[in-house]
């Protein structure tokens, strides 16, 4: 705006239109002079992505397959639950962590997303809401490992949590990670106040090495030490994610081992019944196995939440919608 000889408040107007006014084009910024809107449209492109697919489930879950300027594809999800309007966003095209049950990493990782591409997912999902609704929560749990792209993720979250941006409190933003100790340490050094969710999926290293191959390089002890440090410095209770796989990690013995591993920690254990992925051999556990697993954790004094499976009919699990396109091409 300064380069165009405009007063500083014009920049604030543009910012407000982008993040709060949900402007889909420069021309929609109605309190800017037409000459300024025309100059903006000539000089800038608001969207660098396009929506390749959009699916909606009966439970209100909406999932977008986003195509990037270079042809890469990522996924993001809007979930409606009561008054909550939560979004799940991606940080990479693909994933390098290699979790054996996850669709996101089947083809490895292509590249990190830019800060702008991360923000665009937020805006795309915000545009799905009626005018009287706003986003309330962000979960960085889509495609990719967030802590492997921290330098681009954190500026995007600063925009999301800014009063001039999306105005979402840091307390309502969660970063999910398989556990990269050096990056977890950086979160402490940067004095971030976001919630941290650590994806365990196994109660000991032998099983976790099989399910999350990158675990070979760090191990659960180092991950839990950094998680404890994050809690001490931030005061934010941690969440430990555990995808429940039938006949793999859903046994009573696994539950007892998990309870022992997390004993004494101020944490929430978020157990997620597996969402099947075409071509992978893993299955959703039975109701009886899930119920027994929960009972053991709760009897050990752990704070437990079992996530309801949402969006299954629209391939809402990470990477599934993108994989349908890959499979059709193959």
DRENTI-193369 format. One line per 3 residues: their letters; for each residue x, y, z of N, C-alpha, C, O. Coordinates in steps of 0.001 Angstrom, whole numbers. Each point is the difference from the previous one (the first is absolute). Last residue first. Layout:
N
A = X,Y,Z,X,Y,Z,X,Y,Z,X,Y,Z | ...
END
This chain:
330
XXX = -3123,-45100,-11278,763,-1231,-164,-829,-1062,-720,482,-1110,-228 | -2483,5233,1296,1017,200,-1013,773,-1280,-269,339,-314,-1142 | -3522,328,4576,-685,73,-1297,1018,196,-1125,-160,-551,-1090
XXX = 1730,610,5522,-396,-1353,-399,-697,7,-1357,198,-910,-806 | 974,5012,2713,1205,-715,-389,-367,-1385,-510,512,-466,-1017 | -3936,3114,2833,438,522,-1296,1208,-745,-514,93,-284,-1194
XXX = -1660,-729,5457,-991,-459,-973,374,488,-1393,-199,-712,-984 | 2771,2099,4750,336,-1327,-515,-1019,-469,-1023,365,-716,-932 | -1084,4786,3263,1086,145,-967,335,-1344,-631,273,-72,-1198
XXX = -3333,73,4687,-599,627,-1171,1037,178,-1103,-291,-217,-1176 | 1754,-1518,5360,-876,-920,-714,-586,614,-1262,-49,-661,-1037 | 3064,2738,4494,576,-600,-1196,-944,-846,-820,333,-368,-1126
XXX = -1529,1258,6235,1053,711,-742,498,-794,-1200,363,-1169,125 | -5391,459,1496,1308,-241,592,1084,585,-899,-143,42,-1222 | -4517,-17,-1,502,1142,758,1329,-255,674,647,950,441
XXX = -4107,-3009,-3933,1446,-210,68,686,1118,777,956,609,-480 | -5748,-1117,65,635,891,-971,1519,-125,61,715,930,-375 | -3690,-3428,3232,-542,-209,-1343,632,912,-1042,-171,-223,-1199
XXX = 1292,508,5903,510,-1223,-598,-473,-180,-1445,742,-501,-846 | -1378,4176,4389,401,165,-1385,499,-1255,-686,655,83,-1039 | -332,-25,6296,-811,901,-818,517,1,-1432,1201,-113,-245
XXX = -946,-2651,5300,450,-50,-1386,-945,833,-845,-1181,-321,-132 | 2481,1037,5452,-1024,-538,-897,508,60,-1424,649,970,-392 | 2521,-1364,4821,-499,870,-1060,-1065,-710,-817,163,-1151,-405
XXX = 1363,682,5628,-80,-803,-1216,-615,863,-1082,-1144,435,128 | 3975,575,4673,-1058,402,-925,50,-930,-1203,1066,-215,-576 | 974,646,6097,-116,-657,-1301,-1159,577,-808,-1075,274,532
XXX = 4641,99,4004,-1089,767,-602,-105,-439,-1454,923,232,-781 | 1056,-3362,4939,298,884,-1123,-1266,709,-475,-1103,-539,90 | 1731,-2932,3503,-22,1401,368,310,971,-1119,192,1190,249
XXX = -805,-6140,-129,1353,379,410,97,1485,330,1072,494,348 | -5050,-2427,-2021,214,-593,1321,1389,310,533,244,-72,1205 | -1388,1425,-5590,-715,800,997,200,-552,1409,103,765,959
XXX = 1753,-3146,-4626,641,1317,135,-659,820,1099,684,626,810 | -2623,-4775,-1885,1312,-196,634,700,1338,211,582,239,1058 | -4692,-301,-3396,-197,-319,1412,1329,-143,733,139,446,1139
XXX = -154,150,-5871,-352,1221,736,-122,-262,1497,486,784,814 | 212,-4444,-3650,1192,859,-23,-261,1257,833,835,415,803 | -4431,-3316,-1554,941,-566,971,1255,869,101,524,222,1092
XXX = -3715,908,-4378,-555,235,1335,958,-510,1081,194,669,1015 | 866,-1522,-5522,123,1429,290,-471,310,1419,631,771,724 | -1210,-5134,-2336,1425,271,218,221,1462,363,806,315,875
XXX = -5187,-1619,-2029,398,-623,1265,1467,292,322,339,307,1143 | -2141,1082,-5288,-523,817,1098,435,-553,1349,306,758,921 | 2886,-1819,-5044,-1386,-266,372,-415,917,1142,839,556,708
XXX = 2979,1072,-4199,-211,-973,1076,-1479,-190,301,-823,861,-313 | 2936,416,-4575,-576,649,1173,-220,-1045,1091,-517,-1078,-293 | 4416,252,-3404,-1452,3,177,-399,794,1244,803,214,908
XXX = 3525,-1114,-4947,-417,294,1363,-1507,194,94,-643,478,-934 | 3749,-1321,-3025,-595,-1164,666,-605,278,1370,-491,-928,642 | 863,3984,-5433,775,-266,1207,-704,-1076,829,-1229,-78,-13
XXX = -633,1780,-4066,1325,-488,-340,888,-281,1189,1071,-587,-156 | -5002,4051,742,29,-1002,-1065,1440,-393,-319,860,859,-193 | -2402,836,5035,539,574,-1229,92,-1111,-1045,570,-1058,266
XXX = -3415,2108,4805,651,-857,-985,423,747,-1263,-687,913,-459 | 364,870,5505,-809,218,-1190,648,-800,-1138,1071,394,-461 | -729,-1056,6127,588,133,-1336,-1047,185,-1084,-1030,-674,-9
XXX = 623,2347,5196,-226,-1236,-755,395,203,-1464,-334,1018,-607 | 2226,1718,4826,-665,196,-1289,-190,-1356,-688,970,-555,-516 | 188,3273,5579,28,-1278,-713,-880,109,-1244,-1151,429,77
XXX = 3829,2863,3550,-1026,58,-1033,109,-1264,-852,899,-125,-831 | 657,2058,5917,254,-1052,-979,-1169,-21,-977,-1127,-324,374 | 3395,4238,3007,-1218,-599,-535,413,-1053,-1014,810,272,-886
XXX = 2009,1890,5392,-208,-165,-1437,-1377,-554,-295,-649,-597,859 | 4568,1504,2963,-1235,773,-160,-328,23,-1487,437,892,-727 | 2424,-4841,3387,64,1155,-897,-1370,676,-95,-1032,-669,-51
XXX = 2041,-3447,2526,527,1189,661,87,1231,-871,354,1075,483 | -484,-5725,-2964,-348,170,1419,656,1252,579,1197,224,-180 | -910,-2345,-4367,-486,1359,220,-365,282,1457,-512,1074,315
XXX = 2189,-5379,-1765,862,973,-674,-387,1428,354,868,853,187 | -3537,-4516,1298,1250,97,760,911,1070,-592,665,729,737 | -4643,-1705,-3003,-318,621,1288,1261,181,838,172,1024,660
XXX = 197,-3403,-4668,-202,1429,-267,-302,744,1294,498,1106,213 | -181,-5764,6,1320,583,-251,-100,1495,-275,852,773,439 | -4844,-3230,56,718,73,1279,1376,637,-168,433,783,846
XXX = -2944,-1563,-4734,-646,1026,815,714,162,1327,234,1122,449 | 1141,-4579,-3300,415,1302,-531,-605,1132,829,661,1005,262 | -2081,-5322,790,1399,187,404,544,1334,-510,713,694,724
XXX = -5068,-2087,-2026,51,438,1400,1428,240,476,247,914,787 | -1018,-386,-6047,-129,-1054,1001,-35,575,1412,473,1117,211 | 105,952,-4823,-1245,193,758,-205,-1033,1096,-1103,-118,534
XXX = 4430,849,-4355,346,758,1207,-1208,212,914,-14,916,822 | -121,-4105,-4534,1372,514,-116,410,703,1294,1007,-356,612 | -5447,-1513,-1855,969,-1090,138,1445,451,-196,879,-822,-260
XXX = -4125,4522,-1186,-465,-1328,421,1129,-1015,-26,705,-133,-1000 | -65,5390,1904,22,-911,-1134,-358,-1410,475,606,-522,936 | -739,6092,628,-255,-1370,441,-179,-910,-1213,-928,173,-790
XXX = 3586,4654,2022,-884,-620,-986,-122,-1483,328,999,-716,68 | 366,5103,2907,233,-1436,-114,-1021,-573,-969,-1162,-193,360 | 3471,5156,1970,-879,-651,-969,373,-1484,-126,1173,-370,41
XXX = -655,4358,3869,706,-1114,-637,-999,-750,-877,-983,-563,482 | 1516,5826,1781,-854,-1094,-447,887,-1063,-625,915,311,-762 | 86,3816,4669,237,-669,-1271,-1085,-1038,-287,-635,-535,909
XXX = 641,5388,1960,-115,-1448,128,174,-652,-1367,-583,459,-982 | 2706,4313,2386,-1054,-612,-807,-6,-1522,206,1009,-664,-238 | 2176,4003,1987,-1174,-190,834,-1166,-637,-728,-1083,-148,566
XXX = 5859,1375,-1895,-1184,642,-572,-1219,-49,909,-892,843,-99 | 5252,-2802,1251,243,1363,-453,-1273,722,-441,-128,1207,204 | 34,-5809,1251,567,810,1080,113,1467,-403,-305,894,789
XXX = -1067,-4079,-4029,-1041,231,997,505,918,1110,-710,907,434 | 3788,-2286,-3657,-963,921,-594,-1120,328,989,-433,1147,104 | 3580,-4402,1108,608,1333,32,-960,1039,-574,-93,1114,514
XXX = -1127,-5634,-738,-52,459,1388,550,1417,116,-536,826,739 | 933,-2892,-4887,-1404,304,257,-180,517,1434,-748,950,233 | 4955,-2512,-1517,-268,1311,-597,-1451,413,202,-299,1183,162
XXX = 1549,-5451,1360,767,1006,744,-272,1396,-540,-185,940,773 | -1641,-4633,-3052,-744,308,1219,739,1026,860,-633,823,662 | 2777,-2386,-4576,-1229,720,-357,-758,421,1254,-440,1145,106
XXX = 4279,-3860,359,376,1361,-398,-1239,833,-316,-61,1182,337 | -638,-5744,664,530,707,1164,339,1445,-335,-362,911,744 | -1115,-4030,-4156,-1052,584,826,544,802,1177,-600,1005,382
XXX = 3374,-1576,-5092,-464,-814,1121,-963,762,903,21,1229,71 | 2963,-330,-4402,-118,803,1228,-438,-807,1216,585,151,1073 | 168,-1808,-5692,1010,1055,127,-106,778,1303,910,757,337
XXX = -3954,-4307,-1759,1335,-579,151,1040,1065,331,990,-275,679 | -5551,1287,-1884,276,-150,1426,1377,-604,259,574,209,1069 | -2732,325,-5389,907,1079,383,358,-80,1486,953,640,444
XXX = -4202,-3684,-2460,1414,-309,-218,982,1087,423,1131,-308,379 | -5987,-1315,1137,495,1343,-319,1516,-114,-200,761,260,932 | -3088,-4256,-143,-1131,812,-453,437,1383,-473,-569,542,-947
XXX = 3745,-3693,2699,-674,-640,-1122,-1097,883,-575,-202,37,-1214 | 2583,1324,5055,954,-49,-1121,-636,-621,-1233,342,360,-1127 | -2726,-352,5204,-28,1303,-674,980,47,-1164,-265,666,-1001
XXX = 94,-4518,3787,-1195,103,-846,-8,1320,-759,-384,42,-1169 | 3958,-667,4126,1,-1120,-954,-1196,96,-951,154,-130,-1214 | 375,3272,4891,761,265,-1222,-55,-1141,-1006,-6,253,-1205
XXX = -4145,720,4576,1427,-304,176,696,83,-1361,-644,-46,-1048 | -4107,832,1614,449,261,1368,1475,-304,246,498,242,1100 | -3492,1670,-5593,571,-1218,577,522,329,1392,421,1129,253
XXX = -2522,2205,-2949,-447,-1173,-758,557,-1323,516,-389,-1063,-485 | 1000,6421,1031,786,-1134,498,-257,-1267,-821,909,-540,-631 | -1277,6129,82,-590,-1238,-512,878,-1179,405,1070,-206,-573
XXX = -2000,5279,2739,1055,-918,-422,-643,-1328,-398,-686,-634,802 | -703,6162,-188,-498,-1375,19,1080,-909,-575,463,210,-1121 | -1116,5129,3320,839,-971,-695,-599,-1387,174,-301,-427,1115
XXX = -1247,6072,-973,-102,-1346,557,849,-949,-833,138,172,-1211 | 1261,5025,1553,-972,-872,-640,-64,-1334,752,930,-376,713 | 1876,4477,-91,-1029,-350,977,-1100,-852,-636,-1136,-26,472
XXX = 6835,1518,-1106,-1332,-154,-582,-984,-449,1079,389,-618,991 | 4605,1911,-1053,-1021,364,972,-1408,-48,-600,-831,866,272 | 5335,-2046,-2090,-801,1063,-612,-1145,459,902,-743,921,-339
XXX = 3544,-4503,1682,864,1174,-159,-751,1175,-598,286,1154,322 | -2501,-5306,40,233,558,1335,816,1275,-113,-311,999,648 | -357,-3389,-4539,-1277,563,427,138,643,1375,-570,1059,263
XXX = 4211,-3480,-1975,-126,1325,-612,-1311,666,377,-47,1220,158 | 829,-5669,1153,812,914,801,-89,1417,-552,-6,966,763 | -1975,-4369,-3182,-795,220,1207,731,974,922,-620,837,656
XXX = 2885,-2299,-4450,-1032,978,-354,-905,292,1189,-459,1131,163 | 3810,-4468,347,615,1315,-212,-1023,1084,-334,126,1132,468 | -1802,-5710,156,516,693,1188,680,1346,-265,-287,951,727
XXX = -3699,-3519,-3157,1346,312,-472,660,834,1100,-205,1213,48 | -4597,-3966,-818,1022,212,1011,1380,162,-605,701,-986,-225 | -5174,648,-1798,424,-1340,406,1102,101,1047,349,-989,644
XXX = -4204,4853,-1207,1304,-460,-478,240,-1454,395,-515,-467,1016 | -3242,5121,-1231,172,-1437,203,1317,-457,-615,349,412,-1106 | -2825,4348,3112,977,-540,-945,203,-1471,339,326,-346,1135
XXX = -4445,4211,-133,762,-1183,395,913,-442,-1133,-426,-129,-1147 | -2892,4481,3218,808,-463,-1127,889,-1139,486,721,144,988 | -3585,2686,1736,-869,-815,-854,720,-470,-1256,-634,-407,-974
XXX = 2616,3261,4273,-505,-1130,790,-881,-930,-827,-269,-1134,398 | 1911,5269,-2112,1041,-1035,-22,-438,-1233,783,438,-1112,-294 | -4206,4270,-1917,915,-33,1141,1017,-1123,-139,-317,-1081,-498
XXX = -2049,3715,-3556,-166,-1265,718,1044,-73,1109,1199,73,-269 | -2105,3389,-3411,-422,221,1379,-267,-1266,789,-850,-6,890 | 2372,1224,-5623,-1200,-791,247,-468,96,1442,-1121,-402,313
XXX = 4097,4304,-1650,-140,-1152,-881,-1293,-742,276,-1083,586,-13 | 2515,3114,2600,-264,507,-1339,-195,-1135,-999,-563,203,-1076 | 1703,-1208,5515,-1316,635,33,-367,570,-1368,-1177,50,-356
XXX = 4497,-4327,765,-1,1455,111,-1426,543,35,-892,-535,-658 | 2272,-4116,-48,-287,380,1377,-27,1513,212,-344,469,1085 | 1298,-2459,-5391,-1256,-595,460,-382,491,1390,-1181,195,288
XXX = 5344,1073,-2160,-1100,674,-690,-1345,-515,525,-931,773,228 | 4703,-2931,1352,-31,1360,549,-1103,820,-653,-670,787,669 | 1591,-5083,-2291,-782,-49,1232,-45,1358,693,-961,311,703
XXX = 3608,-769,-4562,-1410,-196,-371,-880,-16,1242,-1095,562,-8 | 5810,-356,569,-561,1268,-481,-1468,-110,-407,-765,948,178 | 2928,-5001,1189,-199,956,1092,-478,1372,-479,-888,568,635
XXX = 2015,-4149,-3792,-1239,-188,748,-221,1103,1025,-1101,544,86 | 5080,-889,-2694,-1109,515,-797,-1326,-111,729,-925,774,-247 | 4967,-2367,2219,291,1386,-380,-1121,616,-823,-159,1220,1
XXX = 87,-5897,1387,-318,949,1057,191,1452,-428,-775,869,400 | 706,-5713,-2265,-193,1227,-795,-323,1170,925,-866,825,-290 | 1462,-5253,1883,1012,-40,-1055,-90,1230,-897,832,182,-889
XXX = -3953,-1057,4396,1267,463,562,1148,-114,-992,1087,517,259 | -5578,-2036,-1442,85,1452,232,1362,481,485,477,1050,-431 | -1709,-5222,-2761,431,136,1386,217,1481,278,951,585,-518
XXX = -4455,-2905,-3345,1325,493,345,264,22,1494,-917,-148,807 | -4106,487,-2658,1125,-648,-658,1311,638,446,100,1220,136 | -3663,-134,3278,-277,-504,-1338,1221,-689,-582,765,-632,728
XXX = -1607,3087,3551,86,-1456,52,-330,-607,-1360,-375,-1169,-93 | 174,5709,3097,995,-227,-1059,313,-1491,22,986,-441,591 | -5361,3448,1061,845,-1147,306,942,-200,-1180,-445,-205,-1129
XXX = -3041,4290,3300,876,-491,-1068,797,-1180,535,577,66,1086 | -5507,2955,134,1155,-807,380,798,-402,-1242,-559,-175,-1082 | -3307,3099,824,270,75,1434,1270,-738,407,644,387,975
XXX = -3368,2306,-5456,846,-1093,438,334,171,1477,247,1112,467 | -4842,945,-2249,1431,222,-147,773,-1223,484,-509,-798,786 | -4857,2807,-2533,844,-956,714,1471,312,-252,355,561,-1037
XXX = -4186,1661,-1036,-118,218,1435,812,-995,828,-126,-34,1224 | -133,-54,-6100,540,1302,402,-37,211,1505,819,749,533 | -396,-5767,-2455,-962,1103,-163,580,1286,580,931,-39,804
XXX = 2606,-3621,-2514,-927,275,1090,-1024,1062,-387,289,871,-820 | 3496,-2366,-1861,-1084,-981,-35,-1078,302,1035,-1112,-520,-88 | 5252,2987,-353,-978,403,-1008,-1152,-1000,-131,-1017,308,-621
XXX = 4776,-1190,3458,-832,1059,569,-1100,412,-970,-1115,308,422 | 4369,-3332,-1901,-960,-641,894,-912,1025,651,-1186,-260,198 | 4652,1845,-2963,-902,-829,-807,-1084,-624,880,-1174,-7,-368
XXX = 4633,2358,2520,-963,888,-646,-986,-775,-864,-1189,320,-17 | 4708,-2675,2145,-880,588,1014,-1096,839,-663,-1174,-92,358 | 4535,-1607,-3115,-905,-1062,442,-989,535,1028,-1192,-302,-53
XXX = 4624,3168,-1417,-1095,-140,-975,-956,-1122,369,-1199,102,-260 | 5205,623,2790,-1057,968,301,-1178,-170,-955,-1154,105,415 | 4950,-2698,-1229,-614,-435,1253,-1165,921,357,-1070,-464,394
XXX = 3674,1582,-4077,-808,-1175,-319,-669,-570,1251,-1094,-558,-78 | 4107,4219,550,-1213,400,-712,-908,-1173,-310,-1221,117,103 | 5497,-893,1810,-901,610,975,-1318,373,-663,-1066,-223,573
XXX = 3486,-3689,-3020,376,1351,385,-956,497,1079,-1060,-586,218 | 2248,-4712,-914,-883,1073,-437,590,1344,417,728,86,989 | 2309,-4562,-2029,-698,769,1023,-965,988,-648,243,476,-1109
XXX = 1003,-5057,-1535,595,1258,450,-777,564,1174,-1101,-451,315 | 771,-4179,-2085,477,750,-1164,701,1286,435,1112,290,-441 | -1852,-5361,2933,-252,1432,54,572,674,-1242,1109,-318,-430
XXX = -3091,-4988,994,1068,845,509,-391,1470,4,-1183,330,-97 | -1786,-3946,-1097,880,374,-1098,1143,909,457,628,673,-818 | -3846,-2364,3932,206,-1147,-887,952,313,-1143,701,-891,-479
XXX = -2494,3619,4426,1406,-238,-297,265,-1131,-965,1150,-408,-160 | -5613,1879,1645,748,1207,-378,1407,-304,-481,507,647,-917 | -3782,-3876,2751,-31,216,-1441,892,1161,-439,449,37,-1146
XXX = 156,-3449,5553,-484,1310,-425,89,175,-1510,1006,-350,-618 | 629,-3277,3688,-1458,-84,-132,-605,1250,-620,-1220,84,-134 | 5965,-728,1201,-387,-1071,-920,-1502,-64,-262,-432,-602,-983
XXX = 3866,4799,1867,-932,-774,830,-707,-1023,-888,-622,366,-997 | 4220,3058,-235,-124,-1416,-328,-906,-826,886,139,-1223,28 | 1733,6090,-649,125,-727,1254,-222,-1501,-159,497,-789,803
XXX = -734,4668,-4050,1219,-823,13,107,-878,1238,981,-728,147 | -5119,3117,-3449,602,-62,1332,1180,-966,-33,-31,-1021,-688 | -3525,4365,-2786,456,-1315,412,589,47,1392,-199,970,731
XXX = 56,3407,-2240,-580,-828,-1052,533,-1405,229,1160,-289,-294 | -1782,3829,4421,895,-512,-1040,-813,-687,-1084,-1133,-421,230 | -939,2430,3564,1230,791,-3,992,-438,-1065,969,709,-275
XXX = -6819,-715,1588,1234,-703,-359,1194,948,2,-151,1218,-97 | -4867,-1226,2992,758,479,-1152,1297,-780,-169,494,-634,932 | -5792,953,1493,1225,-803,23,759,329,-1272,-531,-153,-1099
XXX = -3605,2672,4315,606,-362,-1280,1273,-801,245,698,185,998 | -5749,1288,1677,1425,-331,16,486,-306,-1404,-745,-518,-832 | -3363,2680,3786,280,-89,-1429,1512,-179,-129,759,965,-88
XXX = -4876,-1380,4237,1389,3,-485,30,-94,-1522,-766,-742,-615 | -3190,474,3482,398,1366,-339,1406,78,-575,410,1052,-490 | -2433,-5674,54,-643,961,871,335,1409,-450,-211,357,-1159
XXX = 2852,-2948,-1525,-400,-789,1162,-597,947,1029,735,670,726 | 1581,-1130,-6086,-990,705,808,-447,-908,1131,-439,-1127,-229 | 4927,1618,-3335,-843,-856,826,-915,858,858,456,904,700
XXX = 3034,-860,-5375,-818,811,906,-931,-942,749,-719,-790,-612 | 5732,156,-2244,-1329,-444,422,-638,1028,929,676,608,830 | 3503,-1738,-4959,-354,708,1233,-1473,-269,279,-769,-298,-914
XXX = 5360,-1317,-2567,-1356,-126,500,-191,834,1256,943,214,762 | 2365,-374,-5638,-65,-156,1442,-1461,-66,422,-896,243,-808 | 4486,-435,-3915,-1320,-31,614,101,-250,1502,818,-797,463
XXX = 2214,2821,-5196,-84,-832,1187,-1371,89,628,-732,962,-234 | 2222,1713,-3551,-688,-1259,-284,-80,-947,1175,-730,-989,-63 | 2504,5605,-106,912,-891,-714,-615,-1359,-295,688,-900,-482
XXX = -3084,4315,2908,402,604,-1275,900,-922,-809,-21,50,-1230 | -3336,-2441,4601,934,1105,113,434,484,-1376,-288,-637,-1013 | -4336,-1914,3011,1101,-119,-964,852,1264,55,-514,1113,-112
XXX = -3010,-3837,3689,523,1259,-521,1143,-268,-962,945,-721,323 | -5464,-1690,2069,1262,-369,-636,473,1255,-730,-634,463,-948 | -2911,-959,5291,452,573,-1260,1293,-646,-446,916,-205,796
XXX = -5513,-801,2673,1412,-205,-310,311,566,-1379,-745,-200,-959 | -3124,249,5382,303,332,-1387,1502,-134,-235,814,441,812 | -5074,-1995,2934,1420,81,-341,160,324,-1481,-656,-602,-850
XXX = -3582,-278,3085,427,1382,-155,1464,175,-327,438,1106,-314 | -3133,-5253,723,227,567,1333,506,1439,-61,326,580,1036 | -1136,-3256,-4980,-1274,250,666,189,659,1361,-884,716,469
XXX = 4690,151,-4154,-618,-1169,628,-1303,397,688,-270,1182,214 | 3400,804,-4568,-708,308,1235,-677,-1253,518,-670,-710,-751 | 4876,2594,-2970,-935,-1021,457,-622,438,1313,650,648,820
XXX = 2448,1177,-5376,-635,391,1257,-1040,-1042,351,-910,-267,-784 | 5589,1321,-2700,-1159,-812,396,-543,552,1311,741,535,826 | 2563,1932,-3107,-128,-1061,-1000,-1193,-898,285,-663,-466,-926
XXX = 2151,5739,2020,-659,-1152,614,-232,-1050,-1086,-817,196,-900 | 4952,3485,923,-1388,-207,-426,-550,-1234,695,753,-902,365 | 3455,5005,326,-452,-1384,-55,-1388,-69,-622,-654,1021,-214
XXX = 3003,2998,1240,1007,-711,-799,-394,-1463,-178,687,-758,-684 | -3349,5745,1836,74,-1454,149,1093,-569,-900,33,280,-1199 | -702,4444,1344,-371,-402,1356,212,-1491,224,473,-405,1062
XXX = 2236,3857,-4301,-942,-1107,-100,-332,-455,1405,898,-355,763 | 1072,5336,-3032,39,-1129,929,-1039,-1053,-344,-1041,296,-587 | 1782,3922,-1872,1329,-287,556,69,-1296,805,1076,-580,153
XXX = -5101,2394,-2242,1001,-68,-1063,1344,-480,528,765,-643,-718 | -4399,1408,3666,-312,-1153,-852,1038,-182,-1093,289,-1122,-415 | 6,4943,3203,299,-1224,744,-206,-1235,-868,833,-906,-15
XXX = -2083,5068,-1751,1460,-107,77,426,-1261,746,970,-656,-381 | -5561,1686,183,486,-382,-1329,1517,-182,10,524,-936,-605 | -2577,2572,4499,-357,-1412,-214,519,-498,-1347,492,-1123,-109
XXX = 1,5678,1086,909,-804,830,-288,-1488,-200,923,-807,-109 | -3781,3855,-1989,1333,98,-607,998,-857,761,846,-657,-606 | -5248,1173,2292,59,-910,-1145,1369,-3,-662,464,-1038,-472
XXX = -834,2115,5722,-360,652,-1269,157,-973,-1172,875,-866,11 | -1996,-1157,4779,1165,542,-693,-470,694,-1276,-938,-473,-642 | -1993,-1962,3559,324,1310,574,1321,557,-518,482,1018,496
XXX = -2332,-5380,-1872,-876,1100,-410,333,1357,610,-418,1025,-539 | 2465,-5788,-965,415,878,1105,-661,1362,-180,621,954,-469 | -927,-4611,-2698,-952,-127,1095,325,921,1166,-811,147,915
XXX = 3585,-669,-4856,-1169,830,-285,-1024,-45,1131,-824,906,124 | 4757,-3660,-156,293,1386,375,-1232,895,-194,-206,954,750 | -696,-6068,317,676,740,-1066,277,1414,503,-585,450,985
XXX = -1477,-3606,1793,458,-984,-977,723,657,-1161,618,-683,-817 | -1585,1922,6308,-33,473,-1382,564,-1063,-934,1095,-516,225 | -2148,793,4824,-109,-1141,-920,-115,442,-1453,-761,-581,-774
XXX = 1328,3061,5170,-1080,280,-938,-203,-1065,-1041,-968,41,-760 | 4476,-289,4041,-1267,101,725,-1188,244,-927,-1114,-438,289 | 5678,-128,-1894,-114,-947,1100,-1326,38,734,-410,-1000,588
XXX = 1510,3821,-4514,529,-1337,-270,-366,-986,1097,-436,-1115,-283 | -685,5749,715,-811,-653,-1036,461,-1437,-233,-824,-895,-187 | 3342,3603,3103,-1290,-344,601,-898,-723,-1001,-698,-948,358
XXX = 4822,2655,-1853,223,-1114,927,-1319,-481,591,-246,-1201,110 | 158,5043,-2776,235,-1206,-810,153,-1218,897,-576,-1058,-252 | 244,5232,2380,-1271,-370,-630,152,-1289,-809,-842,-894,86
XXX = 4666,2819,1815,-824,-630,1025,-1343,-442,-575,-534,-1045,373 | 3346,3496,-3143,567,-1339,213,-806,-757,1053,-248,-1198,-136 | -790,5701,-688,-479,-851,-1092,522,-1443,160,-696,-966,-311
XXX = 2065,4571,3195,-1209,-716,424,-581,-864,-1114,-787,-907,272 | 4655,3815,-923,277,-1254,687,-1265,-775,347,11,-1231,-11 | 10,4549,-4284,221,113,1442,107,-1375,655,-482,-1000,-533
XXX = 1991,1742,-4651,-1221,-98,796,317,136,1489,1107,-338,418 | 1779,81,-4607,-364,1328,480,-1259,21,831,-652,1038,107 | 3111,-4852,-2035,-1046,551,-859,-502,1351,488,-999,522,-495
XXX = 4307,-2963,2903,538,127,-1360,-1020,617,-943,375,662,-967 | -1727,-1698,5344,913,1139,15,558,242,-1397,101,1143,-445 | -2730,-4896,1094,-830,1203,0,869,1259,0,-325,1005,-632
END
